[in-house]
Amino acid sequence: MKRLFKYFILIGTVLGTIACSEDFMDEINKDTSSPLDVNSKFLIPDIEIRTAQNVIGGDFNTYFGAYIEHWVGTHNQLYQAEIRGAEVRVSSTFNNTWGTIYENIRNAKIVVSKCSEGGAEDGNKLAKAVGEILLAYNVAAATDIYGDTPYTQVGDFSTYPAPSADKQSDIYNDVFRLLDDAIANLDGASNTLGGYDILYGGDAAKWKKFAQGLKARYTMRLILKSSNKETDCQKVIEYVDASFASASEQATIRIYDGVSAQNPLFDFEWSRDGISSSTSMYNKLIARNDPRADRVYYDPSSWSFYSAEVAEEFLAPNGEPMESQYEYCYDSFFFAEIAPVHFLSYHELLFLKAEAQCRLGNDAKATLKKAVEAAFVNFEDNVQAAQNAPTVNGYGGLEPLPGEALDAAAADNYFDSEVAPLFDADPFKEIMTQKYIAFWGANGESVETYNDVRRLKAENKDIYEFANTGKFPLRAAYGNDDVVNNPNISQLYTDAGNYVFTENVWWAGGSR
């Protein structure tokens, strides 16, 4: 009893002390697991992973892949997207990605601010440059997909609780400024990030090449708005030449091991079974006797391999599939659990260079051949990512593929016999069609194809011969969180979201 009495006295004394301490009470409700200030090297990997998983490889890629017929939506929300139901226009569809992309923008701004003059990490040139590139990447993605969108007021919630939207033209001016500033900051930058940088391990030279490649991508993105298309096409070539020399340098996230992380396209299809193989995609391959058609199709239930000849019977019709699961065949990409996600690939740069050369009236055949070679190697990487998927193999795995893996030599044979004659007949169309085929996969590149489709439509270069006769979505609807809570965004979400079918973004000839 005496011992218990002593404890009661001690507890009472402590509680009395706490009750009289305002400082303690101020601290008691703080979430110490969510620090208010962290070093930039801890923010950067979070931005990189969220960008790969959600912005490049997430809902944008899955939905846009159906819009541009890399695959067909055949169940639930992707079926609704395929038949152009409400899923395409409602603000809830891309709300999660909307939230992620704006968290990335806020965090990238924090990195840049901390590493700027007067900041806590003033002089950390590498982290600042990486923050600038990741900021440019995410805000470009946001405006490409949504149009006019918040940017300058994002991150300062106390001053701007309801950020207003910036004009897309102004956002792109800042995208190029950020990339130029990053390139300057990377000169002489020491490695302050190391393994915290998942993309490049703090290698400033590779980040510089990445920034140059992004300038090539975005310069071509704005080609409709160019005041001197010849000069800008020449700039694209110069930027590409200053960028990746091989696929080993490309900006790629390879964190997907099937244990701690899964490729986002695989993650969607494994849990939802919402997409199937596309008829129009297949037809483009068959029209070219493309050997990739004989290494990609599978029975959705037995996981038996389908040759191109057999697969034809089980393809999903674009725009009018039966809503079903396990009815139509699957691309092997849907099983590619350990495939990487590309921020910017080597083959993309080669296709950009070939397009620029073609627009200038120069011979682009040699560049296109290199692009197709790189695309074949990337395709086979996707195929092997499916063959070696740990989760899939845990259930018996896919039937092994017959024949030899496709390599650069196979690409050369294909190019000389099939692509070259089509190129000679219509160089521009074949460059863009080969790029379209190359971006078909599990690497998140359907988003870039969607951007290509829209910018070419705006130039009256509608070359893709899509089979879905439904209305083509020209953009994504703003996210529901801000449509409901931010009057500056709710006023942009017009006509119950049907504006996504009628209003182009600025760089595709629209007003916002």
N, C-alpha and C positions, 0 to 999 in steps of 0.2 A: 504493500500500500504506500509506503514512504517513497519507493522508487516511482510509482505511477504519479504520485502527488508532485514529485519533482518535475516529471515530464509535462504535467499540466501547467505548472508555473512557467516552464521554459517556453512552451507553445504560446501561452498567453502573452509573455513578454515579447516574443517575436512578432506575433500578430499585432500587438499594440504598436510596436516600432514601425511595422509595415503600414499600418493605418495612418501613421503620422508622416509618411514619406511620400510626397507628391512625385518625386523623381522616380521612385520605384513603381508607382502606379502608371507613370507615363511609359515605363519600359515593359510592363507586364503583358500587354496585349500585342507586342511586336512579334511578327513571324520571323524568327531567327533563321529559319530554313530558306527564306527568300530574301537574301541581302539586297539592300538598296543600291549598293555600289560594288561592282566587281571589276577585276582587271579585264582589259579588252580580249586577252587571249582565251578567256573563258566564254565570252560572248560569241566569238567568231565561229567556233565549231557548232554551236547551237544554230546560228544563222545558216551555215553551210548545210547541215543535216535537214533543217526545216525546208530550205529551198529545194533540196533534192527530192525529199519525200513528199512534200505537199504542193509546191509551186510548179516543179518540173514534172514529177512523176505521178502526181495525185489526180484529183477530180478533173482538172483542166485536161490533162492528157487523156483520161479515160473517155470523157464526153466528146472532146474534140476529135479523138480517133474515130468515133462513130460518125460525127458530122462530115469528116473528110474521107470516110469509107475505108480506112485502114482495117476496121472491123465493123460488125453490125450489132447494135443493141438488141438483145433478144429476151431480156427478162427484167421485170420491175422497172426501176428508174431509168435504166439504159434503154429498155424497150420504149418507154415514153419519150425519151430523147430521140430515138430512131424514127418514131412516127410523128415527131414534132408536137408532142403533147405539152401539157402545162409545165412539165419538168424543165423545158428549155427557157422559159421566161420568168418563172417565179423566183423571188429573191432568196428563198431558202436553199436552192440547189447548190450554189457556190459560196454559201455563207461561211463554212468552215475554212475554205481556202482564203476567202476575203480576210478573215481574222488572222490567219497565219501570215499572209503576205504583209499585213500592216504591222504585225509584231516584228517581222524581219526588218521592215523599213525603220521602225522606231529603234531597234537595237543597233542597226548599222549606223544610224545617226549618232547614237551614244558613243560608238567606237570612234567615229570620225571626230566628234567633239572632244573626247578624252585625249586624243592624240594630237589635237591641234594646239596652236600657241595658247598658253595659259591653262591648258588642261592638265589633268593629273598625270598623263603620260606624254606630255609635250616632248617631241623629238623621236617618238616611236614611229618612224617613217613607214616601216613595213605594215604594222597593224593599221595605220591610217589609210594606206593605199588599199589594203585588203578590204577595209570597211567601205571605202569609196567605191570599189568595184562591186561589192555585194549590194551596196545601196543602189547603184546604177542598175544592176541586174534586176533587182526586185521591183523597183519603181517602174522600170521599162516593162516588165511583165504585167504589172498592175494596169498601166495605161494601155498597153497593147490589147488587153482582154476586156477591160471595162470602159475605156475611153477617158474623158476628163475625170479626174479622180483626185482625192486628197493627197497632198505631198508636203508642201512647205510648212503647213501647220501641224503635221503629224508629229506626235511625240511630246508636245508641250500641252498636256491635258489641262493644267491649271489655267493657262491663258486661252487655249482653244479647245474647250470641251466638245465642240461640234465642228470639226475641221471642215473648211470649205474646199471645193474641188478646184484643182489647177487645170489650166488648159493643156491639152496633150502637146501642143507645139512648145509651150514653155517647159514642160517636163522634159521633153527630148533635148532642148537646149542645155538643161542641167545634166542630163545623162552624159552628153559628150564632154561637158566641163569636168564632171567627176572622173571620167575615164582619162582625160588629159592630165588632170591633177594627180591621179594615181600613177600614171606612167612617169611623171616627173618625180614623185615621191619614192618610186622604186629604184631610181638611180642611186646607188651607194647605200641602199638600205641594208642594215644588218638583220640577221635572222633572230627575231625576238619571239617567234611563235613555235618553231619546231613542230613536234607532234600534235600540238593543239590545232594546227592548220591541217584539216583532213584532206583538202584538195592537193596541196603541194608541199606540205611539210615546211613551210616558210621559205621556199625557193623563190626569191624575188624575180629572177630572170623568167621563170615560167609564168608567174603572175603578170609580168609585163607582156608576154606573148598572148596571154588570155585577154588582157585589156585591148590589145591591138585587134585581136580576132572579133571581139565584141563591137569595136568600131566598124569593122567590115560588115557585120550582121546588121547593125542599126543604120548604117549609111544606105544599104540596099533596102532596108525596111521603108525608108523615107523617100524612095526614088520617085514616087509620084509627085512629091512636093519639091523636088530638086529644081533649083533655078538654072542649073547647068548639069544635065545628066551625064554628059561626056566626062566632065571633070570628076564627078562623084563616082562614076564607074572606074575611072583610073585610080581614085583614092581607095576603092574597095580592093583592087589588085595590090596596091602598095601595102594596105593593112594586112591582107592575107600573107603577103611575102614576109612581113615582119612578125608573123604569128607562128603557129605550130609547124615544125618541120616534119613531124611524123605523129602517128597516133599515140606514141609513148608520151607525148607532151600535152595531149588534149586535156581539157578540164572535165574530169570524170570522177564520180564518187563510187568507190568500190568497197562498200561496207556491208554488203548483203551476203551473209554466210548461211542463211536458212536457220540460224539458231538465235542470235541476238537481233537480227534484222532481216527483213524480206523485201525483195524488189516490190515497189508499190503496185505495178500492174498485176503481178502474181498475187499479191496480197488481196487485191480487189476480187480477182476472178476466183481465187481459191475459196473465198468466203461468200461470194455472191453468185457466181456462175451467171453473169449478166451479159456477156458478149460472146460472139461466135465469128467464124471465118466469113470474110466478105466476098461476095460474088464479083463485084467490080474490081477489087484488088486482084483476085485470081485471073480475071480476064486480061488485065494489063500484063501479068506475067506470061500467060499463055500466048498472047499476041507476039511476044518477043522470044518464045522458046526459052524462057528464063529458067536456068537450072535450080533456082531457089524454090520454084514451085514443087519440086520433087523432094524437098527436105523439110517441110514445114507443117504438114497437115496430119491431124490425129483424130481418131474416134473419141468423142467426149466421155464415153462410159468405160470402154475397155482399154483405152489408151493405146490402141493398135495404130500402127503407122498407115497412113493413106498415101498412095502415090497420087500425083496430080490427076491422073486419069480417073482414079476411084473417087478422089475428093470432090470432083465436079458435081456429083450427085447429091452431096451432103452440105453444100454451101448455103449460107443464109442469104435470102434475097434482100437487097438494100431497099429500105423504105417500107417494105411490106412483109416482114417476117411473121411467122406465127410466134406468139409469146410462149416461150418454152425454155426448158433447161435440158441439156444433154440430148438435144434433137439434131442440131447442126454440128459440123466438125469444128475443131478448135485449132488455132495456130499454136505451134510449139512455144511461141513467145508467152502465151498465157501460163505456161509451166516454168518460165525462166526465173526461178526463185532467186538465183544468185547473179543475175545480170546487173551490170552497173547502170547508173543514171548519168547522162551526159549534160553538163552545163553548156558545153560547146565542144563539138567533135571535130576531129581532123577532116573527116569526109565532108562535113558541112562547109568548112572553109574552102575546100576544093570546088564544091558545087557553086559557091558564091563567086569564086574567081572565074569559073567557066561561064557563069551567067554574065558577069561584067565584061568578059572578053567578047562574048556573043553580042551584047548590046553595043559594044564599040565597033562591031564589024570585023573583029579579029578572029583568027582561027582558034577555037576553044577545044578542038578534038583531043589533043594530048592531055589537057587538064582534065577533061571529062573522063578520059580513060583512067587516069590516076584516081579520080574520085570513085569510079566504079570498083576499082581494085580495093580501095579502102573500105568501101561499102560491103563488099563480099566478105572481107575479113571480119568486119563488125557483125554481119549477119551470122557467120559461123560461131562467133563468140556468144551470140544470143541462143543459137541452137544448142550449143554445148552447155550453156547455163541451164537449159531445160533438162538435158540428158543427165546432168549431175546435180539436180535439185534435191537437197537432203529430205525435205518433207515428202516430195513425190516418190522418191526412191524408198522411203519408209513404207509406202503402200505398194511396192512392187516395181515402180518406175515405168517410164515410157518404153514402148517397144524400140529396141535399138534401130538406128537408121541404116538403111542399106547404102552402099556406095561410099565414095571418098568424100572427105570434107572439102568444102569449097575454099579455094585460096586465090591468091593474086593471079596465078597461071590460069585457073578456071575463069576468072574474071576477064582476062585478056582474050581467051578463046570466045567467050560470050560476046565481048565487045566487038571483036573483029567481024564475027559472023552475023550478029543480030543488031547491035546498037549502031555501029558505024553507018549502015545504009539508012537507018531511020534518022540519024543525025544529019547525014548529007541532004536528006529530003526536007527536014525542018529542024535546024540546030536548036533553036530556043525551046521548042516543045519537048525534044528528047532530053535536053539538059534537065528541065524541070520535072519531067516524068521519071527520070532516073533518080533524081533527088527525092521525089515522092516515094519511090520504092525503097530507097536506102533508109528513109526515116520510119519505115514500117518495122516495128520491133518493140522491145521492152525497155528502151532507154529513155523514154520521155520525149522523143522528138516529134510526136504527132502535134504537139503545141506549135512547133515551128512550121510544120506543114500547114496548119490552120492559118498561121500568119501569112505564109506564101500564097495560099489560095485567095485570101482576102485582098492582098496587095495586087495580085495579078488580075483578079476580077475588076478592080478599080481601074486598071489600064485596058480593060476589055480584052484581056488575055485569059479567057476562061478555057483552059486547055485540058482539064482533068476528066471530062466526060463522066461526071457522076451519074449514078443510076437512080438515086433517090430523088423523086420529083417534088418532094415536100419543100417548104420554105427553108432556105439556108440561113442559119443563125449568123449574124454579122458581128456579134459581140456576146459577152455574158452579162446577165443581170447583176446589178449591185447587190452586195450582201445584206441579208435581212437585218442584222444587228443595227446597221446604220440607216437602212431604209425606214426602220421603225423609230429609231432614237435620234437621228441626226437630220434636222430639217433641210440642211444643205444637200443631203443625198436623197432624201425622200422626194424632193422636187425634181430630181433627175430621173427618178424611177416612174416613168409616165406610161399611160395607156395600159395599165395592169401588166407591164413588162413586155408588151408586144413590140415596143420600140426595138428590141433585139433583132427583129426581122426586117426593119425598115431603115435604121439609122447606122450608117457606117461610122467607124472611128475616123478621126481627122486624117491620119496618114493614108486611109483608103478612100478619101474623097468626101468624108462627112464633116460635120461642123463641130463634133465633140467626141 
